[in-house]
Amino acid sequence: ILHRVDMLGLALFLVLAGPGRWSADHELGRVQEPMTVQLGRAVWALKLAVGSALIAVAVSEKLANPDLARRFTDEQGVDLNVGRALGLPLGDTEFIRIAGAIEVLFGLLIISGALPQAIVLIAGVPFNLTLYFFGTNELLGHLPVYGAMLVLLVYGSDPVLRPLCSRLLPPLGAEPVVERGMSRRESA
């Protein structure tokens, strides 16, 4: 269940953020633009869930059980050991553990919200490289992570929402709310 907690994060994001400006409800005037505090809570839930899923998968499939990852790559007929290809004396078990540690690091960085755009772009490299080797199944398994990465990339680039992407705790209702497109002076 922990492996797919990223799906819960996406669901929570959609519920907390609301329908948004391009929904039929918004076009018909049934809903308003979500407040910044709502979007902050939505991004926080998404970061926590996706980061936790990455950590859970890394621990269970790579760090705690490297034989599982080795069997999977052997069944696929793929050698992903980049270290060996570069001439480093790196065995498969060591490579799998390094890959697991990097995946844990990505999960922790996503949860922390530190440098969201940079983390998304850097983490996107190994996620996309595996598509070449494993194809459609890998794409389908990574779609929730791609969705979360896109949210962090977009919201982390918005000057008003960027601080919300870097928060370790969710915004509380008592905090000042700045509507999107308004400066702090205009909202006061």
N, C-alpha and C positions, 0 to 999 in steps of 0.2 A: 504494500500500500504506500509506503514511504517513497518508493521509486516514482510513483505517479502523482505525488502531492503537487507537482507543477500544474496539473489540470485543475486542482482545487484553487490554486493561485489565480489562474486565468478566470475561473468562474467568479471568485471573489472580486477580482478587478472589475469585471463587467457589472456585477451587482453594485459595488461601491461607487464606481465612476458614473453609472447611469447610462442612459441611452446615447447621449452625445449629440453633437450638432448635425450630424449627417443621418440621423434616424428619421423615420416617418413621423414618430411622435413629436420630435422637435419641429419638423416642417409644418405640422398641423397645429403647433402652439400648445401641445399638451404638457410639455416639459420645458424646463429652462436649462440654460448652460450650467453644468456642474460647478460648484464652488471649488476654490483651490484646496480647501481643507478636505473635501470629498476625494479629489484626485490624489492628494497626498496619502490618504488612508488606502486608496486603491493601489497605488504604486508600492506602498510599504507591504501590503499583503502579497502582492505579486512577487516582490523581491525575496521576501522570506520563504515563500513556498518554492519558488524555482531554485533558489540557492540551496535550500534543504534537500530538494530532489537530487540536485547534482552531487551533493555531499553523500547522500544515501547510496546512490548508484556507484560512486567512486569507492566507497568503503566496502560495500558488499560484493561488487563484481571485480574489483581490481586489487584493493589493498588487503582485504581479508581472505580473498580466494583468487589468487592470480591464475590458478589452474583453469578456472572457468573462462577467463579472458583468453588464455592460451588455446584452450580447446575450441573456442569460438573462431579465433583467427585461423587455426589449423583446418577447421571444417570449411571455412570460406576460401581456403587456399591463398591467404593474404599474409604478407610479412610487413607489418607496420613499424618494425624496429628501425626508426630513423637513425638512432645512434650507431647501429652496426653499419648502416649504409654510408655513414659519414666516417667510418673507420675507427670508431670508438669501441673499446672492449666492453660492450654492454650486452649482457645476456637478456633473454626474453623476460625472465622474472623481474629483473631490475628495471627494464623498460616499462613493463606493465605497472610496477609500483610507482615509477616516476610519473607516468601518465595519470595514475590515480591521484597522486599528490597534487599534480597540476589541476586536475578536475576539482579537488577539494578547495584549492586556492581560488579558482574561479567562483565556486559556490560561495565562499566566504566573502570575496570581493563584491559579488552581486548583492549579498545581504547587507554588507557595510555601506554600499552606495558610493564608495570612493571611486571617483573618475568614471562615471557610468558609460560615457561614450567610448573612452579608451578601452575599458574592459570588454564592452560589447564587440568592438572591432577586433581586438586581440583574440578573444574567445571564439569569435566567428571563424577564424582560420582553421583550427583543428576540426570544428564541427562541420565545416564545408568540405574539408579534405576527405573525411570519411565517407562522404556521399559518393565519391568516385569509386571507392572500393566496395561499398555495401549497397548502393543504389536506393531503390524506393523504400525498402523496409527501414533503412536508417533515416531517410527523409521523414517518413511518417512518425517515427519515434521521437525525432527532434523537433517536430512542428510546434509543440507547446513552448519549447525553449526559444525557438526562432521568434514566436509571437512576443514572448517576454522581452527578448533582446531588442525587438523593434520598439516596444513601448519605452524601454529604458533609453534607447537612442533618441527617440523623439522627445520624450519628456525631459530627458537630461540636457537637451539642447535649448529648451524654452527658458528664457531668463527668469520668468516668474516661478516656474515649476522645478527648475534645477535644484534649488535647496531641498525640495521635498524628496528628490531622488537620492540625496546624500544623507538622509536622516536614518538614525539607527532605531528610533522609536516612532510610532505613528503620530501624526499631529492630533492634538486634542481640540475639542470644540471651543475651549476658552481662549485659544490663541488667535491673534489678529488674522483676519482673512483678507487676502488680496485677490480680487477678481482678475481673471485672465484679461490681459490687454490694458490693465490699469496700473499706474505706478502706485507706490505706497502712499504718496501724498493725496492722490485722487480718491483712494479708498477710505481715508481717515475722515 
